[in-house]
Amino acid sequence: MGLFGSKPKSLVGLDIGSSSVKVCELQQIGKGSQVRYRLQKLGQVGLPADAIVDGDIMDSNAVASAIRQVLAEQKIKAKDVAISVSGQQVMVKKVTFPLMSQAELAESVRWEAESFFPAGQGLDSYALDYYLIEERAADGNMDVVLVACRKDKLEAYVSCVAQAGCSPKVVDVDVFAVQNAYEANTVGGGRDEVVALVNMGATFTNLTMMVGGKSVFWRDMAWGSGRYSEKLMEDWGVTREGAERLKRNQPSEGHDPEEIHPSINAVSDAFADELSRTLDFFKSSFKVDRLDRVLVSGGGSMIHGLMDVLSDRLRVSVDRFNPFQLIDIDGRTEDPMTVREIGGGAAVVVGLALRQVGDR
């Protein structure tokens, strides 16, 4: 099975995150440049705290049960799904090759990948895929994105989804799913605009850099909204459930949100430092001298005050990304409250629901 995925067929988006399983079903309306989407189903079910640790499935029964539950709750009968992976065992890299045939490219990719893997690990341990981004006849080069994922991680996710009674037709990567959602919800924009797409999940933060409407840099950062929960539990003695409510600016367990803001801001400051270093690395590596705006999605986008901290530190416009901005929402088929509650946390699952069988 390719990491990117033959007759086009819409798929159900299934986002298996560290803290919850989300599902999304979209209806495509129109064709070509007139295509748009209507939300049909959207839902999520929480996972036990240790079901997935650092992106690795530790309790496949719990995860499979959550998948079955969320599909049943949303009355989704379709079994063909698109899933995604992320984290330290997933690597994404853009490589420039001289123009060559597809057969030559396939061989060159394998040679390039040998320097791609951690020391002591090789191609036998990884599933490898690649995608041709652009051929540039003017300078005789072609840009290719390489993706590698440890086979045991990939097989664990595919097996768990199959255990739930579903068939994973496409295995994507979180950074690409977020990019899909962004492109489906964006109109216009400056020709050379530099945009950072920041998707903060419970364990990892996915970063995609868009320059002039094209993605050029991807990074998974070992930083997630779970750090806020850990900080609140340590500083205020609250339960994990209480910490989840407090970090969303809701009172809980005798504590007011205003009271715990210093703890929240301390974590946000540390994340801003980490993100700033990564952005500086991107700018120096790609000879980019500016950043025009930052869009934040994922469950972490709901952290109170995070947008302000990032805006102050990065000195650019920082906003929450709305993955439903240009997607029709019919109140007769989908509860608007569910859409608001999940919010930017649906960026990955919306991006997956945009996939079709045979996509790359």
Protein Blocks (a to p, Z undefined) as FASTA:
>chain_A
ZZkbjcdcddddddddfkbccddddddedehjlbccddfbdcdddddfklpgghiafblm
lmmmmmmmmmmmnopabfbdcdddedjkbccdddddddddfklmmmmmmmmmmmmpcghi
afklpccddddfbdcfknopacdddddddfklmmmmmmmmmmnopacfbdcdfklmmmmm
mmmmcgejifklccddddddfkbccddddeehiafbdcdddbdfklmmmmmmmmnopafk
lmmmmmnopaeehiafklmmmmmmmmmmmmmmmmmmmmmmmmmmnopabdfbdcdedjkl
mpghklmmmmmmnopacddddfklmgccdfklocfklmmmnmmmlmmmmmmmmpcehiZZ
